[in-house]
């Protein structure tokens, strides 16, 4: 099938190396618009986003949680956060933030940026406090994921990950 969107999705790979080139503000805004276009339970939109471009902050954050090496050399990182208390259905905030994160990821691919998703919610308490302190995040807001993005300094061939054995038809396992 020749579909631009499906081809972009299929070609998407995690990019860990970026050119030393700032991502223009209008492209950052497009990534954020894409994030906020994600579906959310009962349209609660419990997300918040922290745009990080400061090299010193990125270097400090890259050392936590076992080392986010892609973050250190990235010109842009977006931290996706959630506020479960602001949502009627509190148990779905992580799903909502995952959808927003994926939209950032796909939007980056669409505008020729590379990106990588780095999880945060399972970070050790010490690491979570480093994130909160470095970015002045209120206590009711929970960091969910980092997305590092920038102009790729590496190319990866598309990977065919479709596995028919993991698909179960006719309403049965």
DSSP file (Angstrom, degrees, kcal/mol; ACC not computed):
  #  RESIDUE AA STRUCTURE BP1 BP2  ACC     N-H-->O    O-->H-N    N-H-->O    O-->H-N    TCO  KAPPA ALPHA  PHI   PSI    X-CA   Y-CA   Z-CA
    1    1 A X              0   0    0      0, 0.0     2,-0.9     0, 0.0     0, 0.0   0.000 360.0 360.0 360.0 133.9    0.0    0.0    0.0
    2    2 A X        +     0   0    0      4,-0.0     2,-0.4     5,-0.0     0, 0.0  -0.792 360.0 144.5-105.6  91.3    1.4    3.4   -0.9
    3    3 A X     >  -     0   0    0     -2,-0.9     4,-2.8     1,-0.1     5,-0.2  -0.994  44.7-144.1-130.5 123.7    0.1    5.8    1.8
    4    4 A X  H  > S+     0   0    0     -2,-0.4     4,-2.2     1,-0.2     5,-0.2   0.906 100.5  46.0 -56.1 -47.2    2.3    8.6    2.9
    5    5 A X  H  > S+     0   0    0      1,-0.2     4,-2.4     2,-0.2    -1,-0.2   0.936 114.5  46.4 -64.9 -46.6    1.3    8.4    6.6
    6    6 A X  H  > S+     0   0    0      1,-0.2     4,-2.6     2,-0.2    -1,-0.2   0.881 111.8  52.4 -64.2 -36.6    1.6    4.6    6.8
    7    7 A X  H  X S+     0   0    0     -4,-2.8     4,-1.8     2,-0.2    -1,-0.2   0.901 109.1  49.7 -64.6 -40.5    5.0    4.8    5.1
    8    8 A X  H  X S+     0   0    0     -4,-2.2     4,-0.9    -5,-0.2    -2,-0.2   0.915 111.9  48.4 -63.6 -43.0    6.2    7.4    7.6
    9    9 A X  H >< S+     0   0    0     -4,-2.4     3,-0.8     1,-0.2    -2,-0.2   0.934 112.4  48.4 -62.6 -45.6    5.0    5.3   10.5
   10   10 A X  H 3< S+     0   0    0     -4,-2.6   149,-0.5     1,-0.2    -1,-0.2   0.817 112.3  49.2 -64.9 -30.9    6.7    2.2    9.0
   11   11 A X  H 3< S+     0   0    0     -4,-1.8    -1,-0.2    -5,-0.2    -2,-0.2   0.614  84.1 117.6 -84.1 -12.7   10.0    4.1    8.5
   12   12 A X    <<  +     0   0    0     -4,-0.9     2,-0.3    -3,-0.8   147,-0.3  -0.317  37.1 168.7 -62.8 131.7   10.0    5.5   12.0
   13   13 A X        -     0   0    0    145,-0.1   102,-0.6   102,-0.1     2,-0.5  -0.949  43.4 -95.0-136.7 157.7   13.0    4.5   14.1
   14   14 A X  B     -a  115   0A   0     -2,-0.3     2,-0.5   100,-0.1   102,-0.2  -0.651  41.2-157.0 -74.9 123.2   14.4    5.6   17.5
   15   15 A X        +     0   0    0    100,-2.3   133,-0.1    -2,-0.5     3,-0.1  -0.898  21.5 172.3-108.0 128.3   17.1    8.2   16.7
   16   16 A X        +     0   0    0     -2,-0.5     2,-0.4     1,-0.1    57,-0.2   0.491  61.3  66.0-111.9  -8.2   19.8    8.8   19.3
   17   17 A X        -     0   0    0    133,-0.1   136,-2.5   137,-0.1   137,-0.5  -0.969  61.3-177.4-123.6 132.3   22.2   11.0   17.5
   18   18 A X  B     -E  152   0B   0     -2,-0.4   134,-0.2   134,-0.3     2,-0.1  -0.911  29.1-110.1-129.1 151.0   21.4   14.6   16.3
   19   19 A X        -     0   0    0    132,-3.2     2,-2.2    -2,-0.3   132,-0.3  -0.443  42.1-105.5 -70.7 153.6   23.1   17.3   14.4
   20   20 A X  S    S+     0   0    0     -2,-0.1     2,-0.4   130,-0.1    -1,-0.1  -0.515  80.9 121.2 -82.0  73.7   24.0   20.4   16.5
   21   21 A X        -     0   0    0     -2,-2.2   130,-0.5   130,-0.1    54,-0.2  -0.986  64.2-118.5-144.1 124.7   21.2   22.4   15.0
   22   22 A X        -     0   0    0     -2,-0.4     2,-0.6     1,-0.1    54,-0.1  -0.331  25.3-123.7 -63.3 139.9   18.4   24.1   16.9
   23   23 A X        -     0   0    0     52,-0.2     5,-0.1   126,-0.1    -1,-0.1  -0.778  37.2-111.5 -82.7 122.7   14.9   23.0   16.1
   24   24 A X    >>  -     0   0    0     -2,-0.6     4,-2.0     1,-0.1     3,-1.0  -0.190  19.6-118.3 -58.4 146.8   12.9   26.1   15.1
   25   25 A X  H 3> S+     0   0    0      1,-0.3     4,-2.5     2,-0.2     5,-0.2   0.832 113.0  58.5 -54.7 -36.7   10.2   27.3   17.5
   26   26 A X  H 3> S+     0   0    0      1,-0.2     4,-1.5     2,-0.2    -1,-0.3   0.842 107.1  47.2 -67.3 -30.5    7.5   26.8   14.8
   27   27 A X  H <> S+     0   0    0     -3,-1.0     4,-2.1     2,-0.2    -1,-0.2   0.871 109.6  53.1 -75.5 -36.7    8.4   23.1   14.5
   28   28 A X  H  X S+     0   0    0     -4,-2.0     4,-2.1     1,-0.2    -2,-0.2   0.925 108.7  50.9 -59.8 -43.5    8.4   22.7   18.3
   29   29 A X  H  X S+     0   0    0     -4,-2.5     4,-2.6     1,-0.2    -1,-0.2   0.883 107.0  53.7 -62.3 -38.2    4.9   24.2   18.3
   30   30 A X  H  X S+     0   0    0     -4,-1.5     4,-2.3     2,-0.2    -1,-0.2   0.900 107.8  50.6 -63.1 -40.0    3.9   21.7   15.7
   31   31 A X  H  X S+     0   0    0     -4,-2.1     4,-2.2     1,-0.2    -2,-0.2   0.914 112.1  47.1 -62.3 -42.1    5.1   18.8   17.9
   32   32 A X  H  X S+     0   0    0     -4,-2.1     4,-2.4     2,-0.2    -2,-0.2   0.875 109.8  52.6 -69.1 -37.6    3.1   20.2   20.8
   33   33 A X  H  X S+     0   0    0     -4,-2.6     4,-0.6     2,-0.2    -1,-0.2   0.917 109.8  49.7 -61.6 -42.3    0.0   20.7   18.7
   34   34 A X  H >< S+     0   0    0     -4,-2.3     3,-1.0     1,-0.2     4,-0.2   0.920 109.6  51.5 -62.1 -43.3    0.3   17.1   17.6
   35   35 A X  H >< S+     0   0    0     -4,-2.2     3,-1.5     1,-0.3    -2,-0.2   0.921 110.1  48.4 -58.6 -44.7    0.7   16.0   21.2
   36   36 A X  H 3< S+     0   0    0     -4,-2.4    -1,-0.3     1,-0.3    -2,-0.2   0.516 101.2  65.8 -78.3  -3.8   -2.4   17.9   22.3
   37   37 A X  T << S+     0   0    0     -3,-1.0    -1,-0.3    -4,-0.6    -2,-0.2   0.443  79.1 113.0 -90.7  -1.8   -4.4   16.4   19.4
   38   38 A X  S <  S-     0   0    0     -3,-1.5    62,-0.1    -4,-0.2     2,-0.1  -0.305  76.6-103.7 -67.7 152.5   -4.0   12.9   21.0
   39   39 A X        -     0   0    0     60,-0.1     2,-0.3     6,-0.0    60,-0.1  -0.436  40.1-173.2 -70.7 152.6   -7.1   11.2   22.3
   40   40 A X    >   -     0   0    0     -2,-0.1     3,-2.5    59,-0.1     2,-0.1  -0.990  37.1 -83.3-145.7 152.3   -7.7   11.2   26.0
   41   41 A X  G >  S-     0   0    0     -2,-0.3     3,-1.9     1,-0.3    48,-0.2  -0.322 114.0 -10.8 -57.8 125.2  -10.2    9.5   28.3
   42   42 A X  G 3  S-     0   0    0      1,-0.3    -1,-0.3     2,-0.1    46,-0.1   0.753 117.4 -79.2  53.3  26.9  -13.4   11.6   28.3
   43   43 A X  G <  S+     0   0    0     -3,-2.5    -1,-0.3     1,-0.1    -2,-0.2   0.827  90.1 145.1  53.5  36.1  -11.4   14.3   26.6
   44   44 A X    <   -     0   0    0     -3,-1.9    -2,-0.1    45,-0.1    -1,-0.1   0.771  38.6-158.9 -75.8 -26.1   -9.8   15.3   29.9
   45   45 A X        +     0   0    0      1,-0.2    -5,-0.1    -4,-0.1    48,-0.0   0.937  15.4 178.3  47.4  63.0   -6.4   16.1   28.4
   46   46 A X        +     0   0    0     47,-0.1    37,-2.1    36,-0.0    -1,-0.2   0.288  37.6 116.7 -80.6  13.7   -4.5   15.7   31.7
   47   47 A X  E     -B   82   0A   0     35,-0.2     2,-0.3    49,-0.1    35,-0.2  -0.428  39.3-177.5 -89.8 156.1   -1.2   16.5   30.1
   48   48 A X  E     -B   81   0A   0     33,-2.0    33,-3.1    -2,-0.1     2,-0.4  -0.950  15.1-147.8-139.7 155.2    1.4   19.2   30.5
   49   49 A X  E     -B   80   0A   0     -2,-0.3     2,-0.5    31,-0.2    31,-0.2  -0.985   7.0-159.7-132.9 137.5    4.6   19.6   28.5
   50   50 A X  E     -B   79   0A   0     29,-2.2    29,-2.9    -2,-0.4     2,-0.6  -0.974  13.4-151.4-115.7 119.0    8.0   21.0   29.5
   51   51 A X  E     -B   78   0A   0     -2,-0.5     2,-0.5    27,-0.2    27,-0.2  -0.807  14.9-167.9 -91.4 122.4   10.2   22.1   26.5
   52   52 A X  E     +B   77   0A   0     25,-3.3    25,-2.1    -2,-0.6    -2,-0.0  -0.951  30.4 143.7-119.6 119.9   13.9   21.8   27.4
   53   53 A X        +     0   0    0     -2,-0.5     2,-0.4    23,-0.2    -1,-0.1   0.426  37.1 114.6-127.5  -8.4   16.6   23.3   25.2
   54   54 A X     >  -     0   0    0      1,-0.2     4,-2.6     2,-0.0     5,-0.2  -0.547  57.5-149.1 -71.5 119.5   19.1   24.4   27.8
   55   55 A X  H  > S+     0   0    0     -2,-0.4     4,-2.4     1,-0.2     5,-0.2   0.845  95.0  52.4 -61.0 -37.2   22.3   22.3   27.3
   56   56 A X  H  > S+     0   0    0      2,-0.2     4,-2.2     1,-0.2    -1,-0.2   0.919 111.5  45.8 -66.5 -42.8   23.2   22.4   31.0
   57   57 A X  H  > S+     0   0    0      2,-0.2     4,-2.8     1,-0.2     5,-0.2   0.922 113.3  50.1 -64.8 -44.0   19.8   21.1   32.1
   58   58 A X  H  X S+     0   0    0     -4,-2.6     4,-2.0     1,-0.2    -2,-0.2   0.898 110.0  50.8 -61.9 -40.5   19.9   18.4   29.4
   59   59 A X  H  X S+     0   0    0     -4,-2.4     4,-0.5    -5,-0.2    -1,-0.2   0.916 112.4  46.4 -63.6 -42.8   23.3   17.3   30.5
   60   60 A X  H >< S+     0   0    0     -4,-2.2     3,-1.1     1,-0.2     4,-0.3   0.928 114.5  46.6 -65.2 -45.5   22.2   17.1   34.1
   61   61 A X  H >< S+     0   0    0     -4,-2.8     3,-1.2     1,-0.2     7,-0.2   0.806 101.9  66.3 -67.4 -28.7   19.0   15.2   33.2
   62   62 A X  H 3< S+     0   0    0     -4,-2.0     6,-2.6     1,-0.2    -1,-0.2   0.703  94.3  60.4 -67.3 -17.5   20.9   12.8   30.9
   63   63 A X  T << S+     0   0    0     -3,-1.1     3,-0.4    -4,-0.5    -1,-0.2   0.632  89.9  86.9 -85.2 -14.2   22.7   11.3   33.9
   64   64 A X  S X  S+     0   0    0     -3,-1.2     3,-2.2    -4,-0.3     4,-0.2  -0.291  79.6  26.8 -83.6 168.9   19.7   10.1   35.7
   65   65 A X  T 3  S-     0   0    0      1,-0.3    -1,-0.2     2,-0.1    -4,-0.0   0.835 138.3 -46.7  54.7  41.8   17.8    6.8   35.4
   66   66 A X  T 3  S-     0   0    0     -3,-0.4    -1,-0.3     2,-0.1    -2,-0.2   0.478 113.4 -53.9  82.2   0.2   20.8    4.8   34.2
   67   67 A X    <   -     0   0    0     -3,-2.2     2,-1.2    -6,-0.2    -4,-0.2   0.689  38.9-146.1  98.2 106.2   21.8    7.4   31.7
   68   68 A X    >>  +     0   0    0     -6,-2.6     3,-1.2    -4,-0.2     4,-0.9  -0.700  28.2 174.0 -93.7  77.9   19.7    9.0   28.9
   69   69 A X  H 3> S+     0   0    0     -2,-1.2     4,-0.7     1,-0.3     3,-0.4   0.825  71.5  59.0 -62.6 -32.9   22.6    9.3   26.5
   70   70 A X  H 34 S+     0   0    0      1,-0.2     3,-0.3    -3,-0.2    -1,-0.3   0.810 100.4  59.2 -64.2 -28.1   20.5   10.5   23.6
   71   71 A X  H X4 S+     0   0    0     -3,-1.2     3,-1.1     1,-0.2    -1,-0.2   0.853  92.5  65.6 -69.8 -35.0   19.3   13.4   25.7
   72   72 A X  H 3< S+     0   0    0     -4,-0.9    -1,-0.2    -3,-0.4    -2,-0.2   0.860 112.2  31.6 -58.9 -39.0   22.8   14.9   26.3
   73   73 A X  T 3< S+     0   0    0     -4,-0.7     2,-0.3    -3,-0.3    -1,-0.3   0.264  94.2 111.3-105.4  11.1   23.4   15.7   22.6
   74   74 A X    <   -     0   0    0     -3,-1.1    76,-0.1    -4,-0.3     3,-0.1  -0.659  58.5-149.7 -85.7 139.6   19.8   16.5   21.7
   75   75 A X  S    S+     0   0    0     74,-0.3     2,-0.3    -2,-0.3   -52,-0.2   0.648  83.8  30.5 -78.7 -13.1   18.9   20.1   20.8
   76   76 A X  E     + C   0 149A   0     73,-0.9    73,-2.8   -54,-0.1     2,-0.4  -0.992  57.7 177.6-149.7 133.7   15.4   19.5   22.1
   77   77 A X  E     -BC  52 148A   0    -25,-2.1   -25,-3.3    -2,-0.3     2,-0.5  -0.997  11.9-159.7-134.1 134.6   13.6   17.4   24.7
   78   78 A X  E     -BC  51 147A   0     69,-2.5    69,-2.1    -2,-0.4     2,-0.6  -0.966   8.4-152.6-112.1 123.1   10.0   17.5   25.5
   79   79 A X  E     -BC  50 146A   0    -29,-2.9   -29,-2.2    -2,-0.5     2,-0.5  -0.858   9.0-152.0 -93.9 120.8    8.9   16.2   28.9
   80   80 A X  E     +BC  49 145A   0     65,-3.4    64,-3.0    -2,-0.6    65,-1.8  -0.827  21.2 179.0 -92.8 126.6    5.4   14.9   28.8
   81   81 A X  E     -BC  48 143A   0    -33,-3.1   -33,-2.0    -2,-0.5     2,-0.3  -0.847  14.1-147.9-124.9 160.7    3.7   15.1   32.3
   82   82 A X  E     -BC  47 142A   0     60,-2.5    60,-3.3    -2,-0.3     2,-0.5  -0.936   9.7-152.3-129.0 155.2    0.3   14.2   33.6
   83   83 A X    >   -     0   0    0    -37,-2.1     3,-1.5    -2,-0.3     4,-0.4  -0.820  12.8-178.9-123.0  89.5   -2.0   15.6   36.3
   84   84 A X  G >  S+     0   0    0     -2,-0.5     3,-1.2    56,-0.3    -1,-0.1   0.810  80.5  62.0 -59.1 -30.1   -4.2   12.7   37.5
   85   85 A X  G 3  S+     0   0    0     55,-0.4    -1,-0.3     1,-0.3     5,-0.1   0.739  98.1  56.6 -69.8 -21.4   -6.0   14.9   39.9
   86   86 A X  G <  S+     0   0    0     -3,-1.5     2,-0.4   -40,-0.1    -1,-0.3   0.548  95.6  82.9 -85.3  -7.4   -7.3   17.1   37.0
   87   87 A X    <   -     0   0    0     -3,-1.2     3,-0.3    -4,-0.4   -45,-0.1  -0.773  68.9-146.3-103.4 142.3   -9.0   14.1   35.3
   88   88 A X  S    S+     0   0    0     -2,-0.4     2,-1.0     1,-0.3    -1,-0.1   0.912 103.9  46.3 -65.6 -43.5  -12.3   12.6   36.1
   89   89 A X  S >  S+     0   0    0    -48,-0.2     3,-1.9     1,-0.2    -1,-0.3  -0.729  74.6 177.8-101.3  82.5  -11.0    9.2   35.2
   90   90 A X  G >  S+     0   0    0     -2,-1.0     3,-1.2    -3,-0.3     4,-0.2   0.754  70.4  67.5 -60.0 -27.7   -7.7    9.3   37.1
   91   91 A X  G 3  S+     0   0    0      1,-0.2    -1,-0.3    -3,-0.1     4,-0.2   0.577  96.9  55.0 -73.0  -7.4   -6.7    5.8   36.2
   92   92 A X  G <> S+     0   0    0     -3,-1.9     4,-2.4     1,-0.1     3,-0.3   0.410  71.2 100.9-106.3   2.6   -6.3    6.7   32.5
   93   93 A X  H <> S+     0   0    0     -3,-1.2     4,-2.5     1,-0.2     5,-0.2   0.866  83.1  52.7 -58.7 -36.3   -3.8    9.6   32.7
   94   94 A X  H  > S+     0   0    0     -4,-0.2     4,-2.2     2,-0.2    -1,-0.2   0.891 108.6  49.9 -67.3 -37.7   -0.9    7.4   31.7
   95   95 A X  H  > S+     0   0    0     -3,-0.3     4,-2.2     2,-0.2    -2,-0.2   0.927 111.5  49.6 -62.5 -43.8   -2.7    6.1   28.6
   96   96 A X  H  X S+     0   0    0     -4,-2.4     4,-2.1     1,-0.2    -2,-0.2   0.919 112.0  47.0 -61.8 -44.5   -3.5    9.7   27.7
   97   97 A X  H  X S+     0   0    0     -4,-2.5     4,-2.5     1,-0.2    -1,-0.2   0.841 109.5  54.6 -68.4 -32.5    0.1   10.8   28.1
   98   98 A X  H  X S+     0   0    0     -4,-2.2     4,-2.6     2,-0.2    -1,-0.2   0.911 108.2  49.1 -65.3 -41.2    1.3    7.7   26.1
   99   99 A X  H  X S+     0   0    0     -4,-2.2     4,-2.1     2,-0.2    -2,-0.2   0.909 112.1  48.4 -64.0 -41.2   -1.0    8.8   23.2
  100  100 A X  H  X S+     0   0    0     -4,-2.1     4,-1.9     2,-0.2    -2,-0.2   0.903 111.4  50.5 -64.5 -41.0    0.4   12.3   23.4
  101  101 A X  H  X S+     0   0    0     -4,-2.5     4,-2.4     1,-0.2    -2,-0.2   0.928 109.8  49.6 -62.6 -45.7    4.0   11.0   23.4
  102  102 A X  H  X S+     0   0    0     -4,-2.6     4,-2.8     1,-0.2     5,-0.2   0.884 107.9  54.4 -62.3 -38.2    3.3    8.8   20.4
  103  103 A X  H  X S+     0   0    0     -4,-2.1     4,-2.6     2,-0.2    -1,-0.2   0.895 108.0  49.2 -63.5 -38.4    1.8   11.8   18.6
  104  104 A X  H  X S+     0   0    0     -4,-1.9     4,-2.6     2,-0.2    -2,-0.2   0.942 111.6  50.6 -61.3 -46.2    5.0   13.8   19.2
  105  105 A X  H  X S+     0   0    0     -4,-2.4     4,-1.7     1,-0.2    -2,-0.2   0.919 114.1  42.2 -56.8 -48.9    7.0   10.8   18.0
  106  106 A X  H  X S+     0   0    0     -4,-2.8     4,-2.2     2,-0.2    -1,-0.2   0.865 112.7  53.2 -71.3 -36.5    5.0   10.5   14.7
  107  107 A X  H  X S+     0   0    0     -4,-2.6     4,-1.7    -5,-0.2    -2,-0.2   0.901 106.5  53.7 -64.7 -39.5    4.9   14.3   14.2
  108  108 A X  H  <>S+     0   0    0     -4,-2.6     5,-3.2     1,-0.2     3,-0.2   0.929 109.3  48.3 -59.1 -44.8    8.7   14.4   14.4
  109  109 A X  H ><5S+     0   0    0     -4,-1.7     3,-1.4     1,-0.2    -1,-0.2   0.902 108.9  54.2 -60.9 -41.4    8.9   11.7   11.8
  110  110 A X  H 3<5S+     0   0    0     -4,-2.2    -1,-0.2     1,-0.3    -2,-0.2   0.816 111.2  44.3 -65.3 -31.2    6.5   13.6    9.6
  111  111 A X  T 3<5S-     0   0    0     -4,-1.7    -1,-0.3    -3,-0.2    -2,-0.2   0.102 121.5-103.1-104.5  23.0    8.6   16.8    9.7
  112  112 A X  T < 5S+     0   0    0     -3,-1.4    40,-0.4     1,-0.2     2,-0.3   0.740  77.7 132.9  67.9  26.9   11.9   15.0    9.2
  113  113 A X      < -     0   0    0     -5,-3.2     2,-0.3    -6,-0.2    -1,-0.2  -0.806  51.5-131.8-100.9 150.0   13.1   15.1   12.8
  114  114 A X  E     + D   0 150A   0     36,-3.4    36,-1.9    -2,-0.3     2,-0.3  -0.685  31.5 176.6 -92.3 156.2   14.5   12.1   14.5
  115  115 A X  E     -aD  14 149A   0   -102,-0.6  -100,-2.3    -2,-0.3     2,-0.3  -0.990  21.2-158.3-155.2 159.7   13.2   11.3   18.0
  116  116 A X  E     - D   0 148A   0     32,-1.9    32,-2.0    -2,-0.3     2,-0.5  -0.991  17.6-136.2-143.0 140.1   13.4    8.8   20.8
  117  117 A X  E     - D   0 147A   0     -2,-0.3     2,-0.5    30,-0.2    30,-0.2  -0.825  19.6-172.4 -96.3 127.3   11.0    8.1   23.6
  118  118 A X  E     - D   0 146A   0     28,-3.2    28,-3.2    -2,-0.5   -50,-0.0  -0.975  19.4-132.5-125.1 117.6   12.4    7.7   27.1
  119  119 A X  E     + D   0 145A   0     -2,-0.5    26,-0.2    26,-0.2    25,-0.1  -0.303  27.9 170.4 -69.8 150.3   10.2    6.5   29.9
  120  120 A X    >   +     0   0    0     24,-2.3     3,-3.1     3,-0.1    25,-0.2   0.627  56.6  83.3-127.1 -33.7   10.1    8.3   33.2
  121  121 A X  T 3  S+     0   0    0     23,-1.4    24,-0.1     1,-0.3    23,-0.1   0.729  95.3  49.4 -58.2 -24.1    7.2    7.0   35.4
  122  122 A X  T 3  S+     0   0    0     22,-0.2    -1,-0.3     2,-0.0     3,-0.1   0.329  84.4 126.7 -94.9   8.7    9.2    4.0   36.6
  123  123 A X  S <  S-     0   0    0     -3,-3.1    -3,-0.1     1,-0.1     5,-0.0  -0.272  72.2 -93.3 -63.0 150.8   12.2    6.1   37.6
  124  124 A X     >  -     0   0    0      1,-0.1     4,-2.6     4,-0.0     5,-0.2  -0.266  36.3-110.0 -60.1 152.6   13.5    5.7   41.1
  125  125 A X  H  > S+     0   0    0      1,-0.2     4,-2.2     2,-0.2     5,-0.2   0.877 120.3  54.8 -53.5 -40.2   12.2    8.2   43.6
  126  126 A X  H  > S+     0   0    0      1,-0.2     4,-1.7     2,-0.2    -1,-0.2   0.920 109.9  45.8 -60.5 -44.9   15.6    9.9   43.7
  127  127 A X  H  > S+     0   0    0      1,-0.2     4,-2.3     2,-0.2    -2,-0.2   0.892 110.1  53.9 -66.0 -39.8   15.6   10.4   39.9
  128  128 A X  H  X S+     0   0    0     -4,-2.6     4,-2.7     1,-0.2    -1,-0.2   0.893 108.2  50.1 -62.3 -39.1   12.0   11.6   39.9
  129  129 A X  H  X S+     0   0    0     -4,-2.2     4,-2.7    -5,-0.2    -1,-0.2   0.856 107.7  53.5 -68.8 -33.9   13.0   14.3   42.5
  130  130 A X  H  X S+     0   0    0     -4,-1.7     4,-2.7     2,-0.2    -2,-0.2   0.928 111.4  46.4 -63.1 -44.2   16.0   15.3   40.4
  131  131 A X  H  X S+     0   0    0     -4,-2.3     4,-1.8     2,-0.2    -2,-0.2   0.948 114.0  47.7 -61.6 -49.6   13.6   15.8   37.4
  132  132 A X  H  X>S+     0   0    0     -4,-2.7     5,-2.0     1,-0.2     4,-0.8   0.919 115.8  44.4 -58.5 -45.7   11.1   17.7   39.5
  133  133 A X  H ><5S+     0   0    0     -4,-2.7     3,-0.6     1,-0.2    -1,-0.2   0.926 112.0  50.6 -67.8 -45.7   13.7   20.0   41.1
  134  134 A X  H 3<5S+     0   0    0     -4,-2.7    -1,-0.2     1,-0.2    -2,-0.2   0.821 123.1  31.8 -62.6 -31.1   15.6   20.7   37.8
  135  135 A X  H 3<5S-     0   0    0     -4,-1.8    -1,-0.2    -5,-0.2    -2,-0.2   0.329 104.4-122.2-112.4   5.6   12.4   21.7   36.0
  136  136 A X  T <<5 +     0   0    0     -4,-0.8     2,-0.4    -3,-0.6    -3,-0.2   0.899  44.8 178.9  56.2  45.8   10.4   23.1   39.0
  137  137 A X      < -     0   0    0     -5,-2.0    -1,-0.2    -6,-0.2    -2,-0.1  -0.668  29.1-117.0 -84.7 127.7    7.5   20.7   38.5
  138  138 A X    >   -     0   0    0     -2,-0.4     3,-1.4     1,-0.1    -1,-0.1  -0.235  25.1-113.7 -60.7 153.2    4.7   21.0   41.0
  139  139 A X  T 3  S+     0   0    0      1,-0.3    -1,-0.1     3,-0.1    -2,-0.0   0.802 113.5  57.2 -61.6 -32.8    4.0   17.9   43.2
  140  140 A X  T 3  S+     0   0    0    -57,-0.1     2,-0.4     2,-0.0   -55,-0.4   0.631  92.8  83.1 -76.7 -10.9    0.6   17.1   41.7
  141  141 A X    <   -     0   0    0     -3,-1.4     2,-0.6   -58,-0.1   -58,-0.2  -0.796  68.9-154.4 -95.3 133.1    2.2   16.8   38.2
  142  142 A X  E     -C   82   0A   0    -60,-3.3   -60,-2.5    -2,-0.4     2,-0.1  -0.927  14.8-129.0-112.8 119.0    3.8   13.5   37.4
  143  143 A X  E     +C   81   0A   0     -2,-0.6   -62,-0.3   -62,-0.2     3,-0.1  -0.446  31.6 172.8 -61.7 133.5    6.6   13.3   34.8
  144  144 A X  E     -     0   0A   0    -64,-3.0   -24,-2.3     1,-0.4   -23,-1.4   0.801  51.8 -11.6-111.2 -51.7    5.7   10.5   32.3
  145  145 A X  E     -CD  80 119A   0    -65,-1.8   -65,-3.4   -26,-0.2     2,-0.4  -0.998  47.5-136.1-154.8 151.4    8.2   10.5   29.4
  146  146 A X  E     -CD  79 118A   0    -28,-3.2   -28,-3.2    -2,-0.3     2,-0.5  -0.890  14.7-163.9-102.0 140.8   11.0   12.4   27.7
  147  147 A X  E     -CD  78 117A   0    -69,-2.1   -69,-2.5    -2,-0.4     2,-0.4  -0.954   5.7-161.5-122.9 111.6   11.0   12.7   23.9
  148  148 A X  E     +CD  77 116A   0    -32,-2.0   -32,-1.9    -2,-0.5     2,-0.3  -0.739  20.3 173.5 -86.0 139.2   14.4   13.8   22.6
  149  149 A X  E     +CD  76 115A   0    -73,-2.8   -73,-0.9    -2,-0.4   -74,-0.3  -0.986  11.6 120.6-147.4 154.9   14.2   15.2   19.1
  150  150 A X  E     - D   0 114A   0    -36,-1.9   -36,-3.4    -2,-0.3     2,-0.5  -0.969  66.6 -47.2 172.8-178.2   16.3   16.9   16.5
  151  151 A X  S    S-     0   0    0   -130,-0.5  -132,-3.2  -132,-0.3   -38,-0.1  -0.640  71.6-109.4 -74.6 123.7   17.7   16.7   13.0
  152  152 A X  B     -E   18   0B   0     -2,-0.5  -134,-0.3   -40,-0.4    -1,-0.1  -0.225  30.6-174.4 -62.2 138.1   19.1   13.2   12.7
  153  153 A X  S    S+     0   0    0   -136,-2.5     2,-0.3  -134,-0.1  -135,-0.2   0.195  76.9  48.1-108.1   9.7   22.9   12.6   12.5
  154  154 A X  S    S-     0   0    0   -137,-0.5     2,-0.4     2,-0.0  -135,-0.1  -0.976  70.8-145.3-143.8 155.7   22.3    9.0   11.8
  155  155 A X        -     0   0    0     -2,-0.3     2,-0.4    -3,-0.1  -140,-0.0  -0.986  11.3-168.6-125.1 135.4   20.1    7.0    9.5
  156  156 A X        -     0   0    0     -2,-0.4     3,-0.1  -145,-0.1    -2,-0.0  -0.981  26.3-117.4-122.6 135.1   18.5    3.6   10.3
  157  157 A X        -     0   0    0     -2,-0.4    -2,-0.0     1,-0.1     0, 0.0  -0.374  43.2 -94.5 -63.3 144.9   16.8    1.4    7.8
  158  158 A X        -     0   0    0      1,-0.1     2,-0.5  -145,-0.1  -147,-0.2  -0.340  40.0-138.4 -58.2 143.4   13.1    0.8    8.4
  159  159 A X        -     0   0    0   -149,-0.5     2,-1.1  -147,-0.3     3,-0.1  -0.915   3.3-138.3-108.7 130.1   12.5   -2.3   10.4
  160  160 A X        +     0   0    0     -2,-0.5  -149,-0.0     1,-0.2  -150,-0.0  -0.764  32.7 165.7 -86.2 102.9    9.6   -4.6    9.4
  161  161 A X        +     0   0    0     -2,-1.1     2,-0.2  -151,-0.1    -1,-0.2   0.379  26.2 126.9-102.0   2.6    8.2   -5.5   12.8
  162  162 A X        -     0   0    0     -3,-0.1     2,-0.5     1,-0.1     3,-0.1  -0.456  36.1-174.5 -65.6 128.1    4.9   -7.0   11.8
  163  163 A X    >   -     0   0    0     -2,-0.2     3,-2.2     1,-0.1     4,-0.1  -0.903  15.6-165.3-129.5 100.9    4.6  -10.5   13.3
  164  164 A X  G >  S+     0   0    0     -2,-0.5     3,-1.8     1,-0.3    -1,-0.1   0.785  86.7  68.6 -56.0 -30.0    1.5  -12.4   12.2
  165  165 A X  G 3  S+     0   0    0      1,-0.3    -1,-0.3    -3,-0.1    -3,-0.0   0.693  95.0  56.3 -65.8 -17.5    2.0  -14.9   15.1
  166  166 A X  G <  S+     0   0    0     -3,-2.2     2,-0.5     2,-0.0    -1,-0.3   0.343  91.7  86.8 -95.6   6.7    1.1  -12.1   17.5
  167  167 A X    <   -     0   0    0     -3,-1.8     2,-0.5    -4,-0.1     6,-0.0  -0.917  59.0-165.8-110.2 132.0   -2.2  -11.4   15.8
  168  168 A X        -     0   0    0     -2,-0.5     3,-0.3     3,-0.0     2,-0.2  -0.971  10.6-162.5-122.4 121.3   -5.3  -13.5   16.9
  169  169 A X    >   +     0   0    0     -2,-0.5     3,-1.1     1,-0.2    -2,-0.0  -0.472  59.6  37.2-101.7 168.6   -8.4  -13.4   14.7
  170  170 A X  T 3  S-     0   0    0      1,-0.2    -1,-0.2    -2,-0.2     3,-0.1   0.828 122.6 -69.4  61.2  37.2  -12.0  -14.3   15.1
  171  171 A X  T 3  S+     0   0    0     -3,-0.3     2,-0.3     1,-0.2    -1,-0.2   0.692 110.1 106.2  61.6  22.1  -12.3  -13.0   18.7
  172  172 A X    <         0   0    0     -3,-1.1    -1,-0.2     1,-0.0     0, 0.0  -0.947 360.0 360.0-132.4 152.3  -10.1  -15.9   19.9
  173  173 A X              0   0    0     -2,-0.3    -3,-0.1    -3,-0.1    -2,-0.1   0.464 360.0 360.0 -70.8 360.0   -6.5  -16.2   21.2
